[in-house]
Amino acid sequence: MPGTVPPDFVEELLARIADPAGPTDRWDTSPTTSYLGGAFETRRVQLGGDPAPSPAPLPPPATDEDFNSAQAALGFPVPPDLADLYRQVANGGFGPDDGLASLDQMATQYRDLIATSSDDYGAIWPDHLLPIGQPGPATDCYDIRTGRIVYWDREESLDEYGEPTFEHSFVVQAETLQAWLEDWLSRPPFAERMKLEMEAALLDNMRTTLAYWREKSPEERAEFGLSEEGWEEELFGHLGIDLDDL
């Protein structure tokens, strides 16, 4: 059954979300954002690239008024462990994927799903599942009976024969809220993972390009405007990468 969240775990969450890249798995795809790392990032700034925009600040912790409003709409109290996070960390905006919904968003989603889910294959939304993720066709839910975290995806509601069935759109993600968040905390922030992947891809492309031109004769390289000496630096020296390692 749902319990409370230990203070040391709240501290872990606060430390993670203090990292600008860490509050959620959301990836800012605006044109001015760079997720390059190391020397690539340094050279991008030196060459006049715009710095990545600062992430939006987290909302403040939820107030008694926030809880009273949400619980009046829900018709039941917010579970204790979930309430701990909203009171001690923030009123949503942190956690896996796009982060937890605010209390108001949570209550609105729940009421909407209760009212409209009969359109989904004639099924009725389980009233024990509280949507805690950001609104969308897929979201994470909190089972108020057991404390489990259940993932719901409207697009994945098919049975083993390919027939639509509402019950197959629900998948248990974790036995408790804390276990679900601990799994998220165990992974590097999404933006950090993207930096590493993009840097690896760029280095791989550089290796391929260098290997191609190294197989050419000086005369062939000269036809493309490359010097006999130092042509590697002409291609990639501006990135500040040690080309001897490539």
C-alpha positions as CSV (number, residue, x, y, z in Angstrom):
1,M,0.0,0.0,0.0
2,P,1.1,3.6,-0.6
3,G,3.3,5.0,2.1
4,T,5.5,8.1,2.5
5,V,8.7,9.1,0.9
6,P,11.9,8.9,3.0
7,P,13.7,12.3,3.5
8,D,16.9,11.0,2.0
9,F,15.1,10.1,-1.2
10,V,13.6,13.6,-1.4
11,E,17.2,14.9,-1.1
12,E,18.3,12.7,-4.0
13,L,15.5,14.1,-6.2
14,L,16.3,17.7,-5.2
15,A,20.0,17.1,-6.2
16,R,19.0,15.6,-9.6
17,I,16.6,18.3,-10.5
18,A,19.1,21.0,-9.5
19,D,21.0,20.0,-12.7
20,P,19.6,22.1,-15.6
21,A,19.7,19.0,-17.7
22,G,18.1,16.8,-15.0
23,P,14.6,17.7,-14.0
24,T,12.9,15.7,-16.8
25,D,13.8,13.7,-19.9
26,R,12.5,16.5,-22.1
27,W,14.9,17.4,-24.9
28,D,14.9,21.1,-26.0
29,T,14.9,21.0,-29.8
30,S,14.9,24.7,-30.5
31,P,17.3,25.8,-33.3
32,T,19.7,27.6,-30.9
33,T,20.2,24.6,-28.6
34,S,23.4,22.5,-28.8
35,Y,23.8,19.1,-27.2
36,L,27.4,18.7,-28.3
37,G,29.9,17.9,-25.7
38,G,33.6,18.6,-24.8
39,A,35.7,20.3,-27.4
40,F,32.8,20.4,-29.8
41,E,30.8,22.5,-27.5
42,T,33.7,24.8,-26.7
43,R,34.5,25.4,-30.4
44,R,30.8,26.0,-31.2
45,V,30.6,28.8,-28.7
46,Q,34.0,30.3,-29.9
47,L,32.7,30.3,-33.4
48,G,29.6,32.3,-32.5
49,G,27.0,29.7,-31.8
50,D,24.2,30.6,-29.5
51,P,24.3,29.1,-26.0
52,A,21.6,26.6,-25.1
53,P,18.6,28.4,-23.5
54,S,18.1,28.0,-19.8
55,P,15.4,25.5,-18.9
56,A,12.2,26.8,-17.4
57,P,12.3,26.9,-13.6
58,L,10.4,24.3,-11.7
59,P,7.1,25.4,-10.2
60,P,7.2,25.9,-6.4
61,P,6.0,23.1,-4.1
62,A,2.3,22.6,-3.9
63,T,0.3,24.5,-1.3
64,D,-2.7,23.5,0.8
65,E,-4.8,25.4,-1.6
66,D,-3.4,23.4,-4.5
67,F,-4.2,20.1,-2.7
68,N,-7.7,21.2,-1.6
69,S,-8.6,22.2,-5.2
70,A,-7.2,19.0,-6.8
71,Q,-8.7,16.7,-4.2
72,A,-12.1,18.3,-4.5
73,A,-12.0,17.6,-8.2
74,L,-10.7,14.1,-7.8
75,G,-13.1,13.1,-5.0
76,F,-10.3,11.4,-3.0
77,P,-7.1,12.4,-1.3
78,V,-3.8,12.5,-3.2
79,P,-1.8,9.4,-2.0
80,P,0.7,10.1,0.8
81,D,3.9,9.3,-1.1
82,L,2.8,11.3,-4.1
83,A,1.7,14.2,-1.9
84,D,5.1,14.2,-0.2
85,L,6.8,14.9,-3.5
86,Y,4.4,17.7,-4.5
87,R,4.8,19.3,-1.1
88,Q,8.6,18.9,-0.7
89,V,9.9,19.0,-4.3
90,A,7.6,20.9,-6.7
91,N,4.1,21.0,-8.0
92,G,5.0,18.9,-11.0
93,G,7.6,19.5,-13.8
94,F,10.1,16.8,-12.7
95,G,10.6,13.1,-13.3
96,P,10.6,10.7,-16.2
97,D,9.6,11.7,-19.7
98,D,8.1,15.2,-19.6
99,G,7.8,15.1,-15.8
100,L,4.9,14.9,-13.4
101,A,1.8,16.9,-14.1
102,S,0.8,19.6,-11.7
103,L,-2.0,18.8,-9.3
104,D,-4.4,20.8,-11.3
105,Q,-3.4,19.0,-14.6
106,M,-3.6,15.6,-12.8
107,A,-7.2,16.3,-11.6
108,T,-8.3,17.6,-15.0
109,Q,-6.9,14.6,-16.8
110,Y,-8.6,12.2,-14.4
111,R,-12.0,13.8,-14.7
112,D,-11.6,14.0,-18.5
113,L,-10.7,10.3,-18.7
114,I,-13.5,9.2,-16.5
115,A,-15.9,11.2,-18.6
116,T,-14.7,10.3,-22.1
117,S,-12.9,6.9,-21.9
118,S,-16.1,5.0,-23.0
119,D,-15.2,6.1,-26.5
120,D,-12.2,3.7,-26.4
121,Y,-13.6,0.4,-27.6
122,G,-16.6,0.8,-25.3
123,A,-14.3,0.6,-22.2
124,I,-14.6,2.7,-19.0
125,W,-11.5,4.3,-17.4
126,P,-10.4,2.4,-14.3
127,D,-11.3,4.9,-11.5
128,H,-8.3,3.6,-9.4
129,L,-5.8,4.9,-11.9
130,L,-4.7,8.4,-11.4
131,P,-2.8,10.0,-14.4
132,I,0.3,11.6,-13.0
133,G,2.3,12.3,-16.3
134,Q,1.8,15.2,-18.6
135,P,-1.4,15.1,-20.7
136,G,-1.3,13.2,-23.9
137,P,-2.3,9.9,-25.6
138,A,0.1,8.1,-23.3
139,T,0.9,8.8,-19.7
140,D,2.0,7.3,-16.5
141,C,-0.6,6.5,-13.9
142,Y,-0.7,5.9,-10.1
143,D,-2.8,3.0,-8.9
144,I,-4.3,4.4,-5.8
145,R,-5.2,0.8,-4.5
146,T,-1.6,-0.6,-4.7
147,G,0.8,2.3,-5.2
148,R,2.0,0.8,-8.5
149,I,3.0,2.9,-11.4
150,V,1.1,1.9,-14.6
151,Y,1.9,3.1,-18.1
152,W,-1.1,3.7,-20.3
153,D,-0.7,4.1,-24.1
154,R,-3.9,4.5,-26.2
155,E,-1.9,3.5,-29.3
156,E,-0.8,0.2,-27.9
157,S,-4.1,-1.2,-27.0
158,L,-3.9,-4.4,-29.1
159,D,-4.1,-8.0,-27.9
160,E,-2.0,-11.0,-29.1
161,Y,-4.2,-11.3,-32.2
162,G,-3.9,-7.7,-33.1
163,E,-7.4,-6.9,-31.9
164,P,-8.0,-3.7,-30.0
165,T,-8.6,-4.2,-26.3
166,F,-8.5,-1.6,-23.6
167,E,-6.9,-3.7,-21.0
168,H,-3.8,-4.2,-23.2
169,S,-3.1,-0.5,-23.1
170,F,-1.9,-0.7,-19.5
171,V,1.5,-2.0,-18.5
172,V,2.9,-2.0,-14.9
173,Q,6.1,0.0,-14.8
174,A,7.1,-0.3,-11.1
175,E,5.7,-1.6,-7.9
176,T,6.0,1.7,-6.1
177,L,6.4,5.4,-6.9
178,Q,9.8,5.4,-5.3
179,A,11.0,2.5,-7.3
180,W,9.8,4.2,-10.5
181,L,11.7,7.3,-9.7
182,E,14.8,5.4,-8.5
183,D,15.0,3.8,-11.9
184,W,14.9,7.3,-13.5
185,L,17.6,8.6,-11.1
186,S,19.8,5.6,-12.0
187,R,20.0,6.8,-15.7
188,P,22.0,9.9,-16.8
189,P,19.9,12.9,-17.7
190,F,18.5,12.6,-21.2
191,A,20.3,15.7,-22.5
192,E,23.6,14.2,-21.3
193,R,22.9,10.9,-23.1
194,M,22.1,12.9,-26.3
195,K,25.4,14.8,-26.0
196,L,27.4,11.6,-25.8
197,E,25.5,10.0,-28.7
198,M,25.9,13.0,-30.9
199,E,29.5,13.5,-30.1
200,A,30.1,9.8,-30.9
201,A,28.3,10.1,-34.2
202,L,30.3,13.2,-35.1
203,L,33.6,11.5,-34.3
204,D,32.6,8.5,-36.3
205,N,31.8,10.7,-39.3
206,M,35.2,12.4,-38.9
207,R,37.0,9.0,-38.9
208,T,35.2,8.0,-42.0
209,T,36.1,11.3,-43.8
210,L,39.7,11.1,-42.7
211,A,40.0,7.5,-43.8
212,Y,38.6,8.4,-47.2
213,W,41.1,11.2,-47.8
214,R,44.1,9.3,-46.3
215,E,43.6,6.7,-49.1
216,K,44.0,9.4,-51.7
217,S,47.3,10.6,-53.2
218,P,48.5,14.1,-52.5
219,E,47.6,14.9,-56.1
220,E,44.1,13.7,-55.7
221,R,43.7,15.7,-52.5
222,A,45.1,18.8,-54.2
223,E,42.4,18.6,-56.8
224,F,40.0,19.3,-54.0
225,G,42.0,22.2,-52.6
226,L,43.7,20.3,-49.8
227,S,47.3,21.0,-49.0
228,E,50.0,18.3,-49.2
229,E,50.9,18.9,-45.5
230,G,48.4,19.7,-42.8
231,W,45.3,18.9,-44.8
232,E,43.7,17.0,-41.9
233,E,43.9,20.2,-39.8
234,E,42.4,22.1,-42.7
235,L,39.4,19.8,-42.6
236,F,38.8,19.5,-38.8
237,G,41.4,21.5,-36.9
238,H,38.8,24.3,-36.1
239,L,37.0,21.8,-33.9
240,G,39.9,21.4,-31.5
241,I,39.9,17.6,-31.6
242,D,43.2,15.6,-31.4
243,L,43.1,14.1,-35.0
244,D,45.9,11.7,-34.2
245,D,43.4,9.6,-32.3
246,L,41.1,9.4,-35.3
